[in-house]
Amino acid sequence: MFHKKRTINSCYSLFIRFVKKNMSFECSQELIDDYEKLLEIDNGYDVIIYAGEDENVKEFHAHSLILCVRSQYFRAAFSNE
């Protein structure tokens, strides 16, 4: 189990805010919309993260590629080494 202070959804939200703040080219809103859709649809994910203990466990669906791009922790966790 991964126990992190930030949930996967909050990581995606931080990424979306970063993109909105730092991207100035025309397709940025379309790209942001596509990333937001990843949170809304429940398919295509390849990672399930369980957070919490006992009856307070929450399941988060995520995309390993995005996790690895955004986090050194996940790059190490998913590496073959």
Residue pairs with C-beta under 8 A, 6 or more apart in sequence:
1 49
1 50
1 51
2 49
2 50
2 51
2 77
3 51
4 51
4 73
6 14
7 51
7 58
7 60
8 49
8 60
8 61
8 62
8 67
9 39
9 60
11 67
11 70
11 71
12 35
12 36
12 38
12 39
12 66
15 35
15 66
15 70
16 32
16 35
16 36
19 28
19 31
19 32
19 35
20 28
20 32
23 31
35 66
38 44
38 63
38 66
42 61
44 63
45 61
45 62
45 63
46 62
46 63
46 64
47 61
47 62
47 63
47 64
47 67
48 59
48 60
48 61
48 62
49 59
49 60
49 62
50 57
50 58
50 59
50 60
51 57
51 58
51 60
52 58
64 74
64 78
67 74
67 78
68 74
68 75
68 78
